[in-house]
Amino acid sequence: MISEIREQPKAVERTIESAVDEIRSAASLLDDRFVYTTGSGSSYHASLVLHRLLMKVSNLKSTSIPSSELPEWLPPEIKNSALVAFSQSGESKDVLVAVDHFRRVSRDGVVVSITNTPRSTLARVSDDVILTRAGEERAVAATKSYTTQLVVSFMLALRIAEQRGIVLDELVSELSIISKKMEKTIDLSFDLMEDIAKEIREVPFGFILGKGPNYPTALEGALKLRETANLHYVGYAAREFLHGPIQLVDRGTPVISLNWVEMKEVVRRVRSFGGRVIRIGVGGEIPIPETRYEFSPLLMVIPLQVLAYNVSLLRGLDPDKPEKLGKVVTE
């Protein structure tokens, strides 16, 4: 897991350099359609990021549904729609079932897959494929496969926006230097997260709060801590945390706040109940380089990956191979 965390900037660079033609082809299929995005686990969190980008950046109508639920939520007949399916392996049963169901209810629909595995079943049943260039990911917990899914999402949203006449030169420029900022974030995270890991290692539960593009990051970070460290962390949209879950905050309860300056009132409330607030972002306990707001998930997730890795080791666990999990769910 540690090597795969450190490989992320290079994997993102490879993907940006190599996926241009695939992005262009997929974008031409998706433009002017209603786009459903789907995936399971970390891939679902990536699908949420794309869903938001398509609406906020590309000005397309979109929604995201977990793959296992998609057959339960789609209407019986869909027109002028597309499905973007995320899967690292391309063999997840839930994702493949979702694609099959979409085909049956959307006769004129198109399926675009975002996968790390070119000869996978998902790639074969898709109309178009965008490959992430993460390389082999052996740890069960997704790290570099997740961030390469994110960068493909950024590229796809920007390309569709360009097709629609939306000028986003600043975002395009930022994407070209994002891997350097990832390298810096990794170095900062390994320097600073070890002490926080020691502090929270025996606290059985905690929360991660995000907002906007980092609501999915909160979900992903909490999943990492559940998968690798056997701690029950839950991710919430920051203001939603006030609508019930804050009742569980007690003295010392860890509450990790992403882009914390956007949620100062929530942070104040948590502290008033004795919660241990850990702020990630500019000016926080875990600072990260400044980047464009839409791209911040690519940096914000890294300290959470490093934290999960450190806590897992401190608790005597194997972060590469959680005992109850497998890399691909095929049953």
C-alpha positions as CSV (number, residue, x, y, z in Angstrom):
1,M,0.0,0.0,0.0
2,I,2.8,2.4,0.8
3,S,4.5,2.0,-2.5
4,E,1.2,2.4,-4.3
5,I,0.5,5.6,-2.4
6,R,3.9,6.9,-3.5
7,E,3.3,5.8,-7.1
8,Q,0.3,8.0,-7.6
9,P,1.9,11.1,-9.1
10,K,3.6,9.0,-11.8
11,A,0.4,7.1,-12.4
12,V,-1.5,10.3,-12.8
13,E,1.1,11.7,-15.2
14,R,0.9,8.5,-17.3
15,T,-2.8,8.8,-17.5
16,I,-2.9,12.4,-18.5
17,E,-0.3,11.8,-21.2
18,S,-1.8,8.6,-22.6
19,A,-5.6,8.9,-22.3
20,V,-6.1,12.0,-24.5
21,D,-7.5,10.2,-27.6
22,E,-9.7,7.9,-25.4
23,I,-11.1,11.0,-23.6
24,R,-11.9,12.7,-26.9
25,S,-13.7,9.7,-28.2
26,A,-15.7,9.2,-25.0
27,A,-16.6,12.9,-24.7
28,S,-18.1,12.8,-28.2
29,L,-20.4,10.0,-27.1
30,L,-21.5,11.6,-23.9
31,D,-22.2,15.2,-25.1
32,D,-25.9,16.2,-25.0
33,R,-27.0,13.0,-23.2
34,F,-28.2,12.5,-19.6
35,V,-25.3,10.8,-18.0
36,Y,-25.6,8.2,-15.2
37,T,-22.3,7.4,-13.4
38,T,-21.8,4.2,-11.4
39,G,-19.3,2.1,-9.5
40,S,-18.9,0.1,-6.3
41,G,-16.7,1.0,-3.2
42,S,-14.0,3.5,-4.1
43,S,-15.1,3.4,-7.7
44,Y,-18.6,4.7,-6.6
45,H,-16.9,7.6,-4.9
46,A,-15.0,8.4,-8.1
47,S,-18.3,8.2,-9.9
48,L,-19.7,10.8,-7.5
49,V,-16.8,13.1,-8.4
50,L,-17.5,12.8,-12.1
51,H,-21.2,13.3,-11.6
52,R,-20.6,16.6,-9.9
53,L,-18.0,17.7,-12.5
54,L,-20.4,17.0,-15.4
55,M,-23.0,19.2,-13.8
56,K,-20.7,22.0,-12.5
57,V,-18.0,22.1,-15.1
58,S,-19.6,20.6,-18.3
59,N,-23.1,21.8,-17.8
60,L,-24.6,18.4,-18.4
61,K,-27.4,16.7,-16.5
62,S,-26.1,13.8,-14.5
63,T,-26.7,11.6,-11.5
64,S,-24.7,8.9,-9.7
65,I,-26.1,5.6,-8.4
66,P,-24.2,2.7,-6.7
67,S,-23.9,-0.2,-9.1
68,S,-25.7,-2.6,-6.8
69,E,-28.6,-0.3,-6.6
70,L,-28.8,0.9,-10.2
71,P,-31.3,-1.8,-11.4
72,E,-33.6,-0.8,-8.5
73,W,-33.6,2.9,-9.4
74,L,-33.7,3.3,-13.2
75,P,-37.0,3.9,-14.9
76,P,-38.3,1.1,-17.2
77,E,-37.4,3.1,-20.3
78,I,-34.6,5.6,-20.8
79,K,-33.9,7.7,-23.9
80,N,-30.9,9.8,-24.9
81,S,-28.8,8.6,-21.9
82,A,-25.3,7.2,-21.2
83,L,-23.8,5.2,-18.5
84,V,-20.2,5.8,-17.3
85,A,-19.1,2.7,-15.3
86,F,-16.1,2.7,-13.1
87,S,-14.2,-0.4,-12.1
88,Q,-10.5,-1.0,-11.4
89,S,-10.7,-4.6,-12.4
90,G,-13.5,-4.5,-14.9
91,E,-14.8,-7.7,-13.3
92,S,-17.0,-6.5,-10.4
93,K,-20.3,-8.4,-10.5
94,D,-22.3,-5.5,-9.4
95,V,-20.9,-3.2,-12.1
96,L,-21.5,-5.7,-14.8
97,V,-25.1,-6.3,-13.7
98,A,-25.6,-2.6,-13.7
99,V,-24.3,-2.3,-17.3
100,D,-26.5,-5.2,-18.4
101,H,-29.6,-3.6,-16.8
102,F,-28.9,-0.2,-18.4
103,R,-28.6,-1.9,-21.8
104,R,-32.1,-3.4,-21.4
105,V,-33.8,-0.2,-20.4
106,S,-31.9,2.2,-22.7
107,R,-32.0,0.9,-26.3
108,D,-30.2,3.9,-27.7
109,G,-27.9,4.4,-24.7
110,V,-24.1,4.2,-24.7
111,V,-21.8,2.7,-22.1
112,V,-18.4,4.2,-21.4
113,S,-16.1,2.3,-19.0
114,I,-13.3,3.7,-16.9
115,T,-11.1,0.8,-15.9
116,N,-7.5,-0.1,-15.2
117,T,-7.8,-3.4,-17.1
118,P,-7.9,-3.3,-20.9
119,R,-9.1,-6.9,-21.6
120,S,-11.6,-7.0,-18.8
121,T,-15.3,-8.1,-19.2
122,L,-16.4,-4.5,-18.6
123,A,-14.1,-3.2,-21.4
124,R,-15.6,-5.8,-23.8
125,V,-19.2,-4.9,-23.1
126,S,-18.7,-1.1,-23.3
127,D,-19.1,1.1,-26.4
128,D,-16.0,3.0,-25.4
129,V,-13.2,2.6,-22.8
130,I,-11.0,5.0,-21.0
131,L,-8.0,3.3,-19.4
132,T,-6.4,4.5,-16.2
133,R,-2.7,3.9,-16.3
134,A,-2.3,3.0,-12.6
135,G,-0.3,-0.1,-13.3
136,E,-1.0,-3.3,-11.2
137,E,-2.5,-2.5,-7.8
138,R,-1.9,-5.3,-5.4
139,A,-3.2,-3.9,-2.2
140,V,-6.9,-4.5,-1.6
141,A,-7.5,-0.8,-0.6
142,A,-7.6,1.3,-3.7
143,T,-5.2,4.2,-3.8
144,K,-3.6,4.8,-7.2
145,S,-6.5,3.3,-9.0
146,Y,-8.8,5.8,-7.3
147,T,-6.7,8.9,-8.1
148,T,-6.2,7.9,-11.7
149,Q,-10.0,7.5,-11.9
150,L,-10.3,11.0,-10.6
151,V,-7.9,12.5,-13.1
152,V,-9.8,10.8,-16.0
153,S,-12.9,12.3,-14.6
154,F,-11.3,15.8,-14.7
155,M,-10.1,15.3,-18.2
156,L,-13.4,14.0,-19.4
157,A,-15.4,16.9,-17.9
158,L,-13.0,19.4,-19.3
159,R,-13.1,17.9,-22.8
160,I,-17.0,17.9,-22.8
161,A,-16.9,21.5,-21.6
162,E,-14.6,22.4,-24.5
163,Q,-17.0,20.7,-26.9
164,R,-19.8,22.8,-25.5
165,G,-17.9,26.1,-25.9
166,I,-17.0,26.5,-22.2
167,V,-13.6,28.1,-21.8
168,L,-11.7,26.7,-18.7
169,D,-8.1,27.5,-19.5
170,E,-7.1,27.9,-15.8
171,L,-8.3,24.4,-15.0
172,V,-6.6,22.9,-18.0
173,S,-3.3,24.6,-16.9
174,E,-3.7,23.4,-13.4
175,L,-4.2,19.8,-14.5
176,S,-0.7,19.9,-16.2
177,I,1.0,20.5,-12.8
178,I,-1.2,18.6,-10.5
179,S,1.1,15.6,-10.2
180,K,3.9,17.9,-8.7
181,K,1.4,19.0,-6.1
182,M,0.5,15.4,-5.3
183,E,4.2,14.6,-4.7
184,K,4.4,17.5,-2.2
185,T,1.2,16.3,-0.5
186,I,2.6,12.8,-0.1
187,D,5.8,14.1,1.5
188,L,3.8,16.4,3.9
189,S,1.4,13.6,4.8
190,F,4.1,11.1,5.7
191,D,5.8,13.7,7.8
192,L,2.7,14.7,9.7
193,M,0.2,11.8,9.9
194,E,2.2,9.5,12.1
195,D,1.6,11.4,15.3
196,I,-2.1,11.7,14.5
197,A,-2.3,8.0,13.8
198,K,-0.9,7.3,17.2
199,E,-3.5,9.6,18.7
200,I,-6.5,8.0,17.1
201,R,-5.4,4.3,16.9
202,E,-7.5,3.1,19.9
203,V,-10.5,5.4,19.4
204,P,-13.1,3.1,18.0
205,F,-15.0,5.5,15.7
206,G,-14.7,8.9,14.1
207,F,-16.0,11.1,11.3
208,I,-14.7,12.7,8.2
209,L,-16.5,15.8,6.9
210,G,-16.3,17.2,3.4
211,K,-18.1,19.7,1.2
212,G,-18.7,20.1,-2.5
213,P,-16.1,18.2,-4.4
214,N,-14.7,16.7,-1.2
215,Y,-18.0,15.1,0.0
216,P,-16.9,12.0,-2.0
217,T,-13.4,12.4,-0.5
218,A,-14.9,12.2,3.0
219,L,-16.7,8.9,2.0
220,E,-13.5,7.6,0.4
221,G,-11.3,8.4,3.4
222,A,-13.7,6.8,5.8
223,L,-13.8,3.7,3.7
224,K,-10.0,3.5,3.8
225,L,-10.0,3.6,7.6
226,R,-12.7,0.9,7.8
227,E,-10.9,-1.3,5.3
228,T,-7.4,-1.2,6.6
229,A,-7.5,-0.1,10.2
230,N,-10.8,-1.7,11.4
231,L,-12.0,1.6,12.8
232,H,-15.5,2.7,12.1
233,Y,-15.2,6.0,10.4
234,V,-18.2,7.6,8.5
235,G,-18.0,10.3,5.9
236,Y,-20.6,13.1,5.8
237,A,-21.4,16.3,4.0
238,A,-20.3,18.9,6.5
239,R,-23.6,20.6,7.2
240,E,-25.5,17.3,7.1
241,F,-23.4,16.3,10.1
242,L,-25.3,18.8,12.2
243,H,-28.6,17.0,11.3
244,G,-28.2,14.1,13.8
245,P,-24.7,12.5,13.7
246,I,-23.1,15.3,15.8
247,Q,-25.0,13.7,18.7
248,L,-22.3,11.0,18.8
249,V,-19.4,13.5,19.3
250,D,-17.9,13.3,22.8
251,R,-14.6,14.4,24.3
252,G,-11.8,13.2,22.1
253,T,-14.0,11.9,19.2
254,P,-11.9,12.4,16.0
255,V,-13.5,14.6,13.4
256,I,-11.4,15.2,10.3
257,S,-12.4,18.3,8.4
258,L,-11.5,18.6,4.7
259,N,-11.0,22.1,3.3
260,W,-11.9,23.1,6.9
261,V,-12.1,26.9,6.1
262,E,-15.4,26.2,4.4
263,M,-17.0,24.7,7.5
264,K,-15.8,26.9,10.4
265,E,-19.2,26.9,12.0
266,V,-19.3,23.1,12.0
267,V,-15.8,22.9,13.4
268,R,-16.8,25.3,16.2
269,R,-19.8,23.2,17.1
270,V,-17.7,20.0,17.2
271,R,-15.1,21.6,19.4
272,S,-17.8,22.9,21.7
273,F,-18.7,19.2,22.5
274,G,-15.1,18.2,23.1
275,G,-14.5,16.7,19.7
276,R,-10.9,16.3,18.4
277,V,-10.9,18.3,15.2
278,I,-8.2,17.4,12.7
279,R,-8.1,20.0,9.9
280,I,-6.8,19.2,6.4
281,G,-6.2,22.1,4.1
282,V,-4.4,25.4,4.0
283,G,-3.7,26.6,7.6
284,G,-4.8,23.3,9.1
285,E,-2.9,20.6,11.1
286,I,-2.3,18.9,7.8
287,P,-1.6,21.6,5.2
288,I,-1.8,20.7,1.5
289,P,-0.7,22.8,-1.6
290,E,-3.3,25.2,-2.9
291,T,-5.0,24.0,-6.1
292,R,-8.2,24.8,-8.0
293,Y,-11.3,24.0,-6.0
294,E,-12.6,21.3,-8.5
295,F,-9.3,19.5,-8.4
296,S,-8.8,19.5,-4.6
297,P,-10.1,15.8,-4.2
298,L,-6.9,14.6,-5.9
299,L,-4.8,16.2,-3.0
300,M,-7.3,15.9,-0.1
301,V,-7.5,12.1,-0.4
302,I,-3.8,11.5,0.0
303,P,-3.5,12.4,3.8
304,L,-6.4,10.1,4.4
305,Q,-4.7,7.2,2.6
306,V,-1.5,7.8,4.6
307,L,-3.5,8.0,7.9
308,A,-5.2,4.7,7.2
309,Y,-1.9,3.0,6.3
310,N,-0.2,4.3,9.5
311,V,-3.1,3.4,11.8
312,S,-3.4,-0.1,10.3
313,L,0.3,-0.8,11.1
314,L,0.0,0.7,14.6
315,R,-2.9,-1.7,15.3
316,G,-0.9,-4.7,14.1
317,L,-2.9,-5.2,10.9
318,D,-1.9,-5.8,7.3
319,P,-3.1,-2.9,5.2
320,D,-2.4,-4.8,2.0
321,K,-4.7,-7.7,2.8
322,P,-7.6,-7.1,5.1
323,E,-8.7,-10.5,6.2
324,K,-12.4,-10.2,5.1
325,L,-11.9,-8.4,1.8
326,G,-10.9,-9.4,-1.7
327,K,-9.7,-7.2,-4.6
328,V,-12.6,-8.1,-6.8
329,V,-16.2,-8.9,-5.7
330,T,-17.5,-11.5,-8.1
331,E,-20.2,-13.1,-6.0
